[in-house]
Protein backbone atom coordinates (compact mmCIF):
# COMPACT_ATOMS: atom_id res chain seq x y z
CA UNK A 1 0.00 0.00 0.00
CA UNK A 2 3.03 2.28 0.29
CA UNK A 3 4.08 1.77 -3.33
CA UNK A 4 3.90 4.53 -5.91
CA UNK A 5 2.70 4.00 -9.49
CA UNK A 6 6.23 3.21 -10.69
CA UNK A 7 7.28 1.06 -7.72
CA UNK A 8 5.34 -2.12 -8.42
CA UNK A 9 8.31 -4.31 -9.36
CA UNK A 10 9.64 -4.45 -5.80
CA UNK A 11 6.23 -5.36 -4.44
CA UNK A 12 5.90 -8.15 -6.99
CA UNK A 13 9.31 -9.53 -6.04
CA UNK A 14 8.21 -9.64 -2.40
CA UNK A 15 4.97 -11.41 -3.34
CA UNK A 16 6.81 -14.01 -5.43
CA UNK A 17 9.37 -14.53 -2.66
CA UNK A 18 6.49 -15.68 -0.47
CA UNK A 19 5.51 -18.26 -3.08
CA UNK A 20 2.29 -16.39 -3.90
CA UNK A 21 0.74 -15.43 -7.21
CA UNK A 22 -0.02 -11.85 -8.22
CA UNK A 23 -2.66 -10.32 -10.45
CA UNK A 24 -4.74 -7.30 -11.39
CA UNK A 25 -8.17 -6.93 -9.82
CA UNK A 26 -10.87 -5.19 -11.93
CA UNK A 27 -8.29 -2.87 -13.55
CA UNK A 28 -10.80 -0.52 -15.18
CA UNK A 29 -13.31 -0.05 -12.39
CA UNK A 30 -14.03 3.57 -11.49
CA UNK A 31 -11.25 5.06 -9.36
CA UNK A 32 -10.74 8.15 -7.23
CA UNK A 33 -12.58 9.94 -5.81
CA UNK A 34 -15.52 7.52 -6.08
CA UNK A 35 -13.61 4.31 -5.35
CA UNK A 36 -9.99 5.02 -4.47
CA UNK A 37 -7.79 2.04 -5.27
CA UNK A 38 -10.22 0.30 -7.63
CA UNK A 39 -8.73 1.63 -10.88
CA UNK A 40 -5.37 0.13 -11.82
CA UNK A 41 -2.76 2.91 -11.65
CA UNK A 42 0.51 0.98 -11.56
CA UNK A 43 2.94 0.63 -14.45
CA UNK A 44 4.02 -2.91 -15.29
CA UNK A 45 7.61 -3.30 -16.45
CA UNK A 46 7.44 -7.06 -16.99
CA UNK A 47 4.19 -8.91 -17.60
CA UNK A 48 5.99 -12.17 -16.76
CA UNK A 49 5.59 -11.11 -13.12
CA UNK A 50 1.79 -11.00 -13.45
CA UNK A 51 -0.04 -14.34 -13.11
CA UNK A 52 -3.64 -13.28 -13.75
CA UNK A 53 -6.02 -10.48 -14.68
CA UNK A 54 -9.53 -10.37 -13.20
CA UNK A 55 -11.32 -9.64 -16.48
CA UNK A 56 -14.86 -10.16 -15.11
CA UNK A 57 -16.20 -8.90 -11.80
CA UNK A 58 -19.66 -8.25 -10.40
CA UNK A 59 -22.96 -9.63 -11.67
CA UNK A 60 -23.69 -10.11 -15.40
CA UNK A 61 -20.06 -9.00 -15.87
CA UNK A 62 -19.74 -9.34 -19.64
CA UNK A 63 -22.01 -6.34 -20.33
CA UNK A 64 -20.00 -3.83 -18.27
CA UNK A 65 -17.59 -1.62 -20.20
CA UNK A 66 -14.97 -1.85 -17.44
CA UNK A 67 -14.90 -5.64 -17.82
CA UNK A 68 -14.85 -5.41 -21.61
CA UNK A 69 -11.78 -3.18 -21.34
CA UNK A 70 -10.14 -5.68 -18.98
CA UNK A 71 -10.92 -8.52 -21.40
CA UNK A 72 -9.36 -6.50 -24.25
CA UNK A 73 -6.28 -5.83 -22.11
CA UNK A 74 -5.89 -9.56 -21.49
CA UNK A 75 -6.14 -10.25 -25.24
CA UNK A 76 -3.51 -7.60 -25.94
CA UNK A 77 -1.15 -9.12 -23.36
CA UNK A 78 -1.60 -12.57 -24.95
CA UNK A 79 -0.83 -11.09 -28.36
CA UNK A 80 2.39 -9.66 -26.95
CA UNK A 81 3.48 -13.22 -26.18
CA UNK A 82 2.87 -13.31 -22.43
CA UNK A 83 0.99 -16.10 -20.68
CA UNK A 84 -1.40 -14.47 -18.25
CA UNK A 85 -4.51 -16.18 -16.89
CA UNK A 86 -7.95 -14.55 -17.02
CA UNK A 87 -10.12 -14.94 -13.91
CA UNK A 88 -13.36 -13.56 -12.50
CA UNK A 89 -14.47 -12.22 -9.13
CA UNK A 90 -17.74 -11.44 -7.38
CA UNK A 91 -16.30 -8.26 -5.79
CA UNK A 92 -18.92 -8.48 -3.07
CA UNK A 93 -17.27 -6.92 -0.01
CA UNK A 94 -20.06 -7.18 2.55
CA UNK A 95 -22.41 -10.12 3.07
CA UNK A 96 -25.71 -8.38 3.68
CA UNK A 97 -28.92 -10.40 3.16
CA UNK A 98 -30.76 -9.04 0.15
CA UNK A 99 -27.84 -6.86 -1.00
CA UNK A 100 -27.40 -8.94 -4.16
CA UNK A 101 -30.20 -10.64 -6.07
CA UNK A 102 -29.42 -14.39 -6.00
CA UNK A 103 -30.91 -14.63 -9.49
CA UNK A 104 -28.30 -12.27 -10.95
CA UNK A 105 -25.79 -14.09 -13.20
CA UNK A 106 -22.45 -14.45 -11.44
CA UNK A 107 -19.29 -15.72 -13.10
CA UNK A 108 -17.29 -18.57 -11.58
CA UNK A 109 -13.73 -19.66 -12.31
CA UNK A 110 -13.19 -23.42 -12.65
CA UNK A 111 -9.75 -24.88 -12.23
CA UNK A 112 -8.64 -28.07 -13.90
CA UNK A 113 -9.99 -31.32 -12.52
CA UNK A 114 -7.44 -32.98 -10.27
CA UNK A 115 -5.71 -29.76 -9.25
CA UNK A 116 -5.56 -29.64 -5.45
CA UNK A 117 -4.02 -26.15 -5.40
CA UNK A 118 -6.17 -23.47 -7.10
CA UNK A 119 -3.27 -21.00 -7.09
CA UNK A 120 -1.12 -23.45 -9.02
CA UNK A 121 -3.92 -23.95 -11.54
CA UNK A 122 -4.26 -20.18 -12.00
CA UNK A 123 -0.51 -19.83 -12.45
CA UNK A 124 -0.61 -22.60 -15.07
CA UNK A 125 -3.57 -21.06 -16.93
CA UNK A 126 -5.78 -24.09 -16.27
CA UNK A 127 -8.92 -22.01 -15.73
CA UNK A 128 -12.25 -21.60 -17.51
CA UNK A 129 -14.84 -18.96 -16.60
CA UNK A 130 -18.62 -19.12 -16.95
CA UNK A 131 -21.96 -17.65 -15.88
CA UNK A 132 -23.74 -20.82 -17.01
CA UNK A 133 -22.64 -24.11 -18.57
CA UNK A 134 -19.03 -25.16 -18.14
CA UNK A 135 -17.01 -24.53 -21.32
CA UNK A 136 -13.94 -26.64 -22.03
CA UNK A 137 -11.44 -26.74 -24.89
CA UNK A 138 -8.74 -29.19 -25.94
CA UNK A 139 -6.55 -29.42 -29.02
CA UNK A 140 -5.67 -32.77 -30.58
CA UNK A 141 -3.81 -33.99 -33.60
CA UNK A 142 -4.91 -36.56 -36.17
CA UNK A 143 -3.24 -38.10 -39.17
CA UNK A 144 0.28 -38.11 -37.70
CA UNK A 145 2.42 -40.49 -35.69
CA UNK A 146 1.36 -38.56 -32.61
CA UNK A 147 -2.35 -39.16 -33.22
CA UNK A 148 -4.24 -39.21 -29.96
CA UNK A 149 -2.34 -36.50 -28.12
CA UNK A 150 -4.51 -33.95 -26.32
CA UNK A 151 -3.52 -30.53 -25.02
CA UNK A 152 -5.79 -28.84 -22.48
CA UNK A 153 -6.34 -25.26 -21.40
CA UNK A 154 -3.07 -23.66 -20.31
CA UNK A 155 -1.03 -26.24 -22.21
CA UNK A 156 1.27 -25.85 -25.21
CA UNK A 157 1.02 -27.56 -28.57
CA UNK A 158 4.61 -28.38 -29.67
CA UNK A 159 5.58 -27.14 -33.12
CA UNK A 160 6.45 -30.71 -34.12
CA UNK A 161 2.78 -31.70 -33.71
CA UNK A 162 1.31 -28.83 -35.70
CA UNK A 163 0.99 -30.70 -38.99
CA UNK A 164 -1.06 -28.07 -40.77
CA UNK A 165 -4.41 -28.89 -39.16
CA UNK A 166 -5.29 -29.63 -35.54
CA UNK A 167 -8.63 -30.61 -34.06
CA UNK A 168 -10.17 -28.23 -31.54
CA UNK A 169 -12.58 -30.15 -29.31
CA UNK A 170 -15.21 -28.01 -27.56
CA UNK A 171 -17.27 -29.37 -24.68
CA UNK A 172 -20.18 -27.90 -22.75
CA UNK A 173 -21.28 -29.31 -19.40
CA UNK A 174 -24.87 -28.26 -18.68
CA UNK A 175 -25.07 -30.07 -15.34
CA UNK A 176 -22.34 -28.37 -13.31
CA UNK A 177 -23.89 -25.85 -10.83
CA UNK A 178 -27.21 -26.40 -12.62
CA UNK A 179 -29.25 -25.09 -9.68
CA UNK A 180 -27.71 -21.60 -9.71
CA UNK A 181 -28.08 -20.57 -13.36
CA UNK A 182 -30.67 -20.82 -16.09
CA UNK A 183 -30.73 -20.22 -19.83
CA UNK A 184 -33.76 -20.15 -22.12
CA UNK A 185 -33.91 -22.76 -24.86
CA UNK A 186 -31.94 -21.24 -27.72
CA UNK A 187 -29.22 -21.69 -30.30
CA UNK A 188 -25.90 -20.82 -28.74
CA UNK A 189 -22.70 -19.84 -30.53
CA UNK A 190 -19.13 -20.87 -29.78
CA UNK A 191 -16.34 -18.80 -31.25
CA UNK A 192 -12.77 -20.00 -31.41
CA UNK A 193 -10.68 -16.88 -30.99
CA UNK A 194 -6.93 -16.64 -31.60
CA UNK A 195 -4.21 -14.04 -32.01
CA UNK A 196 -5.50 -13.36 -35.53
CA UNK A 197 -9.12 -13.02 -34.40
CA UNK A 198 -12.00 -15.45 -34.90
CA UNK A 199 -10.80 -18.65 -36.58
CA UNK A 200 -14.08 -20.63 -36.37
CA UNK A 201 -17.71 -20.15 -35.35
CA UNK A 202 -19.93 -23.04 -34.31
CA UNK A 203 -23.73 -22.78 -34.08
CA UNK A 204 -24.58 -24.80 -30.98
CA UNK A 205 -27.89 -26.50 -30.29
CA UNK A 206 -29.00 -26.18 -26.69
CA UNK A 207 -27.92 -29.22 -24.66
CA UNK A 208 -25.41 -30.32 -27.29
CA UNK A 209 -22.35 -31.44 -25.35
CA UNK A 210 -19.40 -31.58 -27.76
CA UNK A 211 -18.11 -30.69 -31.18
CA UNK A 212 -14.80 -30.91 -33.04
CA UNK A 213 -13.51 -28.24 -35.40
CA UNK A 214 -10.47 -28.50 -37.69
CA UNK A 215 -8.15 -25.51 -37.25
CA UNK A 216 -5.21 -24.42 -39.35
CA UNK A 217 -2.28 -24.30 -36.93
CA UNK A 218 -0.06 -22.11 -39.10
CA UNK A 219 0.39 -18.68 -37.52
CA UNK A 220 -1.42 -19.53 -34.30
CA UNK A 221 0.14 -18.29 -31.09
CA UNK A 222 -2.80 -19.04 -28.82
CA UNK A 223 -6.42 -20.18 -29.00
CA UNK A 224 -9.42 -19.84 -26.68
CA UNK A 225 -13.16 -20.62 -26.84
CA UNK A 226 -15.96 -18.12 -26.17
CA UNK A 227 -19.64 -18.99 -25.63
CA UNK A 228 -22.36 -16.53 -26.67
CA UNK A 229 -26.09 -16.63 -26.07
CA UNK A 230 -29.02 -14.85 -24.46
CA UNK A 231 -28.85 -14.48 -20.69
CA UNK A 232 -31.27 -12.31 -18.72
CA UNK A 233 -32.61 -10.96 -21.99
CA UNK A 234 -29.16 -9.86 -23.20
CA UNK A 235 -27.19 -11.39 -26.05
CA UNK A 236 -23.72 -11.58 -24.57
CA UNK A 237 -20.67 -13.69 -23.83
CA UNK A 238 -21.66 -16.32 -21.28
CA UNK A 239 -18.38 -18.17 -20.84
CA UNK A 240 -14.80 -18.31 -22.06
CA UNK A 241 -11.74 -20.51 -21.63
CA UNK A 242 -8.19 -19.52 -21.03
CA UNK A 243 -5.73 -20.03 -23.84
CA UNK A 244 -4.06 -23.05 -25.32
CA UNK A 245 -0.66 -21.97 -26.63
CA UNK A 246 1.16 -22.93 -29.83
CA UNK A 247 4.91 -23.26 -29.84
CA UNK A 248 6.65 -21.61 -32.79
CA UNK A 249 9.41 -23.40 -34.66
CA UNK A 250 11.84 -20.70 -33.55
CA UNK A 251 11.25 -21.47 -29.84
LINZI-V86457 format. One record per backbone hydrogen bond with DSSP energy under -1.0 kcal/mol. NH is the residue of the N-H (numbers start at 1). CO is the residue of the C=O. If there is no record, write none. Layout:
NH:CO / NH:CO
This chain:
7:4 / 12:8 / 13:9 / 14:10 / 15:11 / 16:12 / 17:13 / 19:16 / 20:15 / 24:52 / 29:26 / 35:31 / 38:35 / 40:27 / 43:5 / 49:46 / 50:47 / 51:22 / 52:22 / 53:85 / 54:24 / 55:53 / 55:87 / 56:87 / 58:89 / 60:105 / 63:60 / 64:61 / 68:64 / 69:65 / 70:66 / 71:67 / 72:68 / 73:69 / 74:70 / 75:71 / 76:72 / 77:73 / 78:74 / 79:75 / 80:76 / 81:78 / 82:77 / 85:51 / 87:53 / 89:56 / 96:94 / 99:96 / 104:101 / 108:130 / 110:128 / 112:126 / 115:112 / 121:117 / 122:118 / 123:119 / 124:120 / 125:122 / 126:121 / 127:125 / 128:110 / 129:240 / 130:108 / 131:238 / 134:173 / 136:171 / 138:169 / 139:151 / 140:167 / 147:144 / 148:141 / 149:146 / 151:139 / 154:243 / 155:152 / 157:245 / 161:158 / 162:159 / 163:161 / 164:162 / 165:163 / 166:215 / 167:140 / 168:213 / 169:138 / 170:211 / 171:136 / 172:209 / 173:134 / 178:175 / 180:177 / 188:204 / 189:228 / 190:202 / 191:226 / 192:200 / 193:224 / 194:197 / 197:194 / 199:192 / 200:192 / 202:190 / 204:188 / 208:205 / 211:170 / 213:168 / 215:166 / 217:164 / 220:217 / 223:244 / 224:193 / 226:191 / 227:239 / 228:189 / 229:236 / 231:234 / 234:231 / 236:229 / 238:227 / 239:227 / 240:129 / 241:225 / 242:127 / 244:223 / 245:155 / 246:221 / 247:157 / 251:248
